[in-house]
């Protein structure tokens, strides 16, 4: 999306933007309160476990995070969540440095999304959701119509997130879309050169 916006700002036309089961953390912005930021580190059932901790312990963490700069705050929150077993098993197996990188990417994505609502793409968006994602959220977790003035085409893939990348149906649909775009482009060019 960021590259597409950059291309359009340079006067280029973006014919296709495909999004495969992408679930950005739109709330991970620099303006988030300490409490909102904490939600980033603890997902799903981990949030319930966090809320079950004594209020004094939770408030102590918030007070400590409020005293730290962004870099130190992120590291402290990750270490605290790990010490209190509030990270997923996958997150617990990853280094703090890797989690900090992932969080920085989430924050950058949130900024890109915020900017994209203020200056949407002109290009159409083709998005695919997995049945697991839709089941988990009860609906599509992102409304892509907020990020384009063009059309949005939604597809559904049975399975988990990795199935979106491996889906032969998705690959075929992308090939069809790109072939139609090429055919339309070639047709326009031929009309342009006719006397």
VEXROVO-244005 format. One record per residue (C-alpha): residue number from 1; residue in three letters; x, y, z. Coordinates in Angstrom, 3 decimals, m for minus. Each point is the difference from the previous one (the first is absolute). Layout:
N
<pt num="NUM" residu="ALA" px="X" py="Y" pz="Z"/>
...
//
This chain:
195
<pt num="1" residu="UNK" px="0.000" py="0.000" pz="0.000"/>
<pt num="2" residu="UNK" px="2.836" py="2.395" pz="0.848"/>
<pt num="3" residu="UNK" px="1.762" py="m0.743" pz="m3.302"/>
<pt num="4" residu="UNK" px="m3.281" py="0.401" pz="m1.883"/>
<pt num="5" residu="UNK" px="m0.619" py="3.394" pz="1.577"/>
<pt num="6" residu="UNK" px="3.547" py="1.065" pz="m0.835"/>
<pt num="7" residu="UNK" px="m0.429" py="m1.063" pz="m3.647"/>
<pt num="8" residu="UNK" px="m3.291" py="1.865" pz="m0.290"/>
<pt num="9" residu="UNK" px="1.550" py="3.141" pz="1.514"/>
<pt num="10" residu="UNK" px="2.666" py="m0.216" pz="m2.722"/>
<pt num="11" residu="UNK" px="m2.762" py="0.043" pz="m2.615"/>
<pt num="12" residu="UNK" px="0.139" py="m3.701" pz="m0.800"/>
<pt num="13" residu="UNK" px="m3.042" py="m2.226" pz="m0.310"/>
<pt num="14" residu="UNK" px="m0.371" py="m2.953" pz="2.328"/>
<pt num="15" residu="UNK" px="m1.948" py="m2.756" pz="m1.736"/>
<pt num="16" residu="UNK" px="m0.058" py="m2.631" pz="2.748"/>
<pt num="17" residu="UNK" px="0.380" py="m0.139" pz="3.765"/>
<pt num="18" residu="UNK" px="m0.473" py="m3.432" pz="1.542"/>
<pt num="19" residu="UNK" px="m0.289" py="m0.574" pz="3.737"/>
<pt num="20" residu="UNK" px="0.102" py="m3.516" pz="1.435"/>
<pt num="21" residu="UNK" px="m1.612" py="m0.370" pz="3.440"/>
<pt num="22" residu="UNK" px="1.783" py="3.094" pz="1.296"/>
<pt num="23" residu="UNK" px="m0.993" py="1.038" pz="3.525"/>
<pt num="24" residu="UNK" px="1.891" py="3.173" pz="0.889"/>
<pt num="25" residu="UNK" px="m0.068" py="1.350" pz="3.550"/>
<pt num="26" residu="UNK" px="m1.566" py="3.369" pz="m0.774"/>
<pt num="27" residu="UNK" px="0.088" py="1.029" pz="3.686"/>
<pt num="28" residu="UNK" px="3.792" py="m0.236" pz="0.389"/>
<pt num="29" residu="UNK" px="0.484" py="3.696" pz="m0.648"/>
<pt num="30" residu="UNK" px="2.376" py="2.349" pz="1.737"/>
<pt num="31" residu="UNK" px="m3.007" py="1.825" pz="1.482"/>
<pt num="32" residu="UNK" px="m1.221" py="m3.111" pz="1.842"/>
<pt num="33" residu="UNK" px="m0.257" py="0.251" pz="3.767"/>
<pt num="34" residu="UNK" px="2.095" py="m2.302" pz="2.154"/>
<pt num="35" residu="UNK" px="m3.103" py="m2.114" pz="0.646"/>
<pt num="36" residu="UNK" px="m0.758" py="m0.323" pz="m3.728"/>
<pt num="37" residu="UNK" px="3.636" py="m0.820" pz="m0.666"/>
<pt num="38" residu="UNK" px="m0.127" py="m2.808" pz="2.552"/>
<pt num="39" residu="UNK" px="m2.814" py="m1.615" pz="m1.978"/>
<pt num="40" residu="UNK" px="2.458" py="m0.470" pz="m2.846"/>
<pt num="41" residu="UNK" px="2.169" py="m2.333" pz="2.068"/>
<pt num="42" residu="UNK" px="m2.836" py="m2.131" pz="1.320"/>
<pt num="43" residu="UNK" px="m2.435" py="m1.507" pz="m2.460"/>
<pt num="44" residu="UNK" px="m3.195" py="m1.968" pz="0.576"/>
<pt num="45" residu="UNK" px="0.011" py="m2.130" pz="3.138"/>
<pt num="46" residu="UNK" px="3.218" py="1.711" pz="1.134"/>
<pt num="47" residu="UNK" px="m1.973" py="3.228" pz="0.475"/>
<pt num="48" residu="UNK" px="m2.371" py="m1.819" pz="2.349"/>
<pt num="49" residu="UNK" px="2.973" py="m1.295" pz="1.985"/>
<pt num="50" residu="UNK" px="1.420" py="3.533" pz="0.145"/>
<pt num="51" residu="UNK" px="m3.303" py="1.414" pz="1.250"/>
<pt num="52" residu="UNK" px="m0.113" py="m2.734" pz="2.652"/>
<pt num="53" residu="UNK" px="3.225" py="1.330" pz="1.559"/>
<pt num="54" residu="UNK" px="m0.385" py="2.274" pz="3.039"/>
<pt num="55" residu="UNK" px="m0.802" py="3.596" pz="m0.961"/>
<pt num="56" residu="UNK" px="3.080" py="1.246" pz="1.888"/>
<pt num="57" residu="UNK" px="2.277" py="m2.211" pz="m2.110"/>
<pt num="58" residu="UNK" px="m1.593" py="1.149" pz="m3.264"/>
<pt num="59" residu="UNK" px="0.141" py="3.645" pz="1.056"/>
<pt num="60" residu="UNK" px="3.636" py="m0.390" pz="1.046"/>
<pt num="61" residu="UNK" px="0.839" py="m1.215" pz="m3.490"/>
<pt num="62" residu="UNK" px="m1.889" py="2.880" pz="m1.627"/>
<pt num="63" residu="UNK" px="1.766" py="2.516" pz="2.237"/>
<pt num="64" residu="UNK" px="3.408" py="m1.494" pz="m0.844"/>
<pt num="65" residu="UNK" px="m0.720" py="0.015" pz="m3.751"/>
<pt num="66" residu="UNK" px="m1.161" py="3.620" pz="0.149"/>
<pt num="67" residu="UNK" px="3.474" py="0.962" pz="1.331"/>
<pt num="68" residu="UNK" px="1.903" py="m1.662" pz="m2.850"/>
<pt num="69" residu="UNK" px="0.808" py="1.101" pz="m3.536"/>
<pt num="70" residu="UNK" px="m1.519" py="m1.934" pz="m2.912"/>
<pt num="71" residu="UNK" px="2.949" py="m2.365" pz="m0.516"/>
<pt num="72" residu="UNK" px="0.376" py="m0.850" pz="3.695"/>
<pt num="73" residu="UNK" px="m3.777" py="m0.189" pz="0.489"/>
<pt num="74" residu="UNK" px="m0.354" py="m2.635" pz="m2.705"/>
<pt num="75" residu="UNK" px="2.812" py="m2.131" pz="1.408"/>
<pt num="76" residu="UNK" px="m1.226" py="0.314" pz="3.592"/>
<pt num="77" residu="UNK" px="m3.572" py="m0.941" pz="m0.963"/>
<pt num="78" residu="UNK" px="1.171" py="m3.039" pz="m1.971"/>
<pt num="79" residu="UNK" px="2.226" py="m1.220" pz="2.828"/>
<pt num="80" residu="UNK" px="m2.745" py="0.633" pz="2.575"/>
<pt num="81" residu="UNK" px="m2.571" py="m1.894" pz="m2.091"/>
<pt num="82" residu="UNK" px="2.451" py="m2.877" pz="m0.460"/>
<pt num="83" residu="UNK" px="0.765" py="m0.131" pz="3.744"/>
<pt num="84" residu="UNK" px="m3.737" py="m0.126" pz="0.745"/>
<pt num="85" residu="UNK" px="m0.559" py="m2.679" pz="m2.685"/>
<pt num="86" residu="UNK" px="m2.265" py="2.318" pz="m1.981"/>
<pt num="87" residu="UNK" px="1.601" py="m0.604" pz="m3.388"/>
<pt num="88" residu="UNK" px="m1.040" py="m2.791" pz="m2.328"/>
<pt num="89" residu="UNK" px="2.274" py="m3.052" pz="m0.183"/>
<pt num="90" residu="UNK" px="1.280" py="1.179" pz="m3.396"/>
<pt num="91" residu="UNK" px="0.765" py="3.469" pz="1.353"/>
<pt num="92" residu="UNK" px="1.733" py="m1.448" pz="3.061"/>
<pt num="93" residu="UNK" px="2.340" py="m1.966" pz="m2.256"/>
<pt num="94" residu="UNK" px="1.037" py="3.123" pz="m1.914"/>
<pt num="95" residu="UNK" px="2.682" py="2.418" pz="1.171"/>
<pt num="96" residu="UNK" px="m0.939" py="3.360" pz="1.479"/>
<pt num="97" residu="UNK" px="1.859" py="1.638" pz="m2.903"/>
<pt num="98" residu="UNK" px="m2.174" py="m1.838" pz="m2.545"/>
<pt num="99" residu="UNK" px="m3.167" py="0.954" pz="1.871"/>
<pt num="100" residu="UNK" px="1.151" py="3.638" pz="0.050"/>
<pt num="101" residu="UNK" px="0.465" py="m0.107" pz="m3.782"/>
<pt num="102" residu="UNK" px="m3.454" py="m1.522" pz="m0.455"/>
<pt num="103" residu="UNK" px="m1.509" py="2.687" pz="2.198"/>
<pt num="104" residu="UNK" px="1.818" py="2.770" pz="m1.910"/>
<pt num="105" residu="UNK" px="m1.415" py="m1.403" pz="m3.242"/>
<pt num="106" residu="UNK" px="m3.486" py="m0.036" pz="1.518"/>
<pt num="107" residu="UNK" px="0.369" py="3.654" pz="1.013"/>
<pt num="108" residu="UNK" px="1.182" py="0.958" pz="m3.496"/>
<pt num="109" residu="UNK" px="m2.912" py="m1.908" pz="m1.549"/>
<pt num="110" residu="UNK" px="m2.440" py="1.842" pz="2.262"/>
<pt num="111" residu="UNK" px="1.423" py="3.327" pz="m1.171"/>
<pt num="112" residu="UNK" px="m0.260" py="m1.062" pz="m3.651"/>
<pt num="113" residu="UNK" px="m3.631" py="m1.025" pz="0.510"/>
<pt num="114" residu="UNK" px="m0.811" py="3.255" pz="1.774"/>
<pt num="115" residu="UNK" px="1.541" py="1.989" pz="m2.863"/>
<pt num="116" residu="UNK" px="m1.777" py="m2.166" pz="m2.586"/>
<pt num="117" residu="UNK" px="m3.424" py="0.876" pz="1.416"/>
<pt num="118" residu="UNK" px="0.840" py="3.686" pz="m0.436"/>
<pt num="119" residu="UNK" px="1.333" py="m0.465" pz="m3.546"/>
<pt num="120" residu="UNK" px="m1.414" py="m3.279" pz="m1.383"/>
<pt num="121" residu="UNK" px="1.372" py="m1.869" pz="m2.977"/>
<pt num="122" residu="UNK" px="m1.726" py="0.324" pz="m3.361"/>
<pt num="123" residu="UNK" px="0.814" py="m3.625" pz="m0.845"/>
<pt num="124" residu="UNK" px="m2.350" py="m2.906" pz="0.605"/>
<pt num="125" residu="UNK" px="0.786" py="m2.339" pz="2.875"/>
<pt num="126" residu="UNK" px="m0.366" py="m3.774" pz="m0.262"/>
<pt num="127" residu="UNK" px="m0.031" py="m1.542" pz="3.478"/>
<pt num="128" residu="UNK" px="m0.333" py="m3.587" pz="1.155"/>
<pt num="129" residu="UNK" px="m0.957" py="m1.102" pz="3.511"/>
<pt num="130" residu="UNK" px="0.408" py="m3.487" pz="1.406"/>
<pt num="131" residu="UNK" px="m2.930" py="m1.747" pz="1.621"/>
<pt num="132" residu="UNK" px="2.087" py="m0.246" pz="3.205"/>
<pt num="133" residu="UNK" px="0.475" py="3.782" pz="0.117"/>
<pt num="134" residu="UNK" px="m3.683" py="0.669" pz="m0.632"/>
<pt num="135" residu="UNK" px="m0.958" py="m2.542" pz="2.658"/>
<pt num="136" residu="UNK" px="2.439" py="1.471" pz="2.529"/>
<pt num="137" residu="UNK" px="m1.251" py="3.580" pz="m0.453"/>
<pt num="138" residu="UNK" px="m3.606" py="m0.729" pz="m0.905"/>
<pt num="139" residu="UNK" px="0.425" py="2.225" pz="m3.075"/>
<pt num="140" residu="UNK" px="2.739" py="1.423" pz="m2.201"/>
<pt num="141" residu="UNK" px="2.459" py="1.680" pz="2.414"/>
<pt num="142" residu="UNK" px="0.754" py="2.830" pz="m2.456"/>
<pt num="143" residu="UNK" px="m2.336" py="1.986" pz="m2.239"/>
<pt num="144" residu="UNK" px="2.203" py="0.545" pz="m3.054"/>
<pt num="145" residu="UNK" px="m2.532" py="2.423" pz="m1.544"/>
<pt num="146" residu="UNK" px="1.410" py="2.621" pz="2.396"/>
<pt num="147" residu="UNK" px="3.338" py="m0.086" pz="m1.817"/>
<pt num="148" residu="UNK" px="m0.983" py="0.402" pz="m3.657"/>
<pt num="149" residu="UNK" px="m2.242" py="2.078" pz="m2.233"/>
<pt num="150" residu="UNK" px="m0.060" py="m3.010" pz="m2.319"/>
<pt num="151" residu="UNK" px="m1.892" py="m3.230" pz="0.338"/>
<pt num="152" residu="UNK" px="0.680" py="m2.717" pz="2.549"/>
<pt num="153" residu="UNK" px="m0.376" py="m3.654" pz="m0.946"/>
<pt num="154" residu="UNK" px="m0.094" py="m2.470" pz="2.904"/>
<pt num="155" residu="UNK" px="0.706" py="m3.717" pz="m0.245"/>
<pt num="156" residu="UNK" px="m0.139" py="m2.706" pz="2.669"/>
<pt num="157" residu="UNK" px="2.472" py="m2.861" pz="0.349"/>
<pt num="158" residu="UNK" px="m0.759" py="m3.057" pz="2.084"/>
<pt num="159" residu="UNK" px="2.638" py="m0.582" pz="2.648"/>
<pt num="160" residu="UNK" px="2.622" py="1.846" pz="2.003"/>
<pt num="161" residu="UNK" px="2.186" py="3.032" pz="m0.779"/>
<pt num="162" residu="UNK" px="2.727" py="m1.991" pz="m1.775"/>
<pt num="163" residu="UNK" px="m2.652" py="m1.529" pz="m2.262"/>
<pt num="164" residu="UNK" px="m0.526" py="3.458" pz="m1.529"/>
<pt num="165" residu="UNK" px="3.538" py="0.035" pz="m1.374"/>
<pt num="166" residu="UNK" px="m0.115" py="m3.617" pz="m1.156"/>
<pt num="167" residu="UNK" px="m3.532" py="0.044" pz="m1.471"/>
<pt num="168" residu="UNK" px="m0.021" py="m1.049" pz="m3.647"/>
<pt num="169" residu="UNK" px="m3.387" py="1.746" pz="m0.369"/>
<pt num="170" residu="UNK" px="1.517" py="3.300" pz="1.120"/>
<pt num="171" residu="UNK" px="2.939" py="m0.406" pz="m2.390"/>
<pt num="172" residu="UNK" px="m2.408" py="m0.770" pz="m2.847"/>
<pt num="173" residu="UNK" px="m2.202" py="3.001" pz="0.833"/>
<pt num="174" residu="UNK" px="3.013" py="2.313" pz="0.126"/>
<pt num="175" residu="UNK" px="1.147" py="m1.347" pz="m3.385"/>
<pt num="176" residu="UNK" px="m3.484" py="0.643" pz="m1.439"/>
<pt num="177" residu="UNK" px="m0.111" py="3.551" pz="1.360"/>
<pt num="178" residu="UNK" px="3.462" py="0.828" pz="m1.312"/>
<pt num="179" residu="UNK" px="m0.793" py="m1.521" pz="m3.421"/>
<pt num="180" residu="UNK" px="m3.152" py="2.148" pz="m0.214"/>
<pt num="181" residu="UNK" px="2.001" py="3.091" pz="0.997"/>
<pt num="182" residu="UNK" px="2.629" py="m0.751" pz="m2.667"/>
<pt num="183" residu="UNK" px="m2.700" py="m0.572" pz="m2.635"/>
<pt num="184" residu="UNK" px="m1.733" py="3.277" pz="0.884"/>
<pt num="185" residu="UNK" px="3.326" py="1.841" pz="m0.055"/>
<pt num="186" residu="UNK" px="0.930" py="m1.441" pz="m3.408"/>
<pt num="187" residu="UNK" px="m3.453" py="0.876" pz="m1.352"/>
<pt num="188" residu="UNK" px="0.309" py="3.594" pz="1.238"/>
<pt num="189" residu="UNK" px="3.440" py="0.299" pz="m1.594"/>
<pt num="190" residu="UNK" px="m1.314" py="m1.245" pz="m3.354"/>
<pt num="191" residu="UNK" px="m2.855" py="2.521" pz="0.158"/>
<pt num="192" residu="UNK" px="2.477" py="2.751" pz="0.804"/>
<pt num="193" residu="UNK" px="2.098" py="m0.601" pz="m3.136"/>
<pt num="194" residu="UNK" px="m2.875" py="m0.376" pz="m2.479"/>
<pt num="195" residu="UNK" px="m0.544" py="3.049" pz="m2.274"/>
//
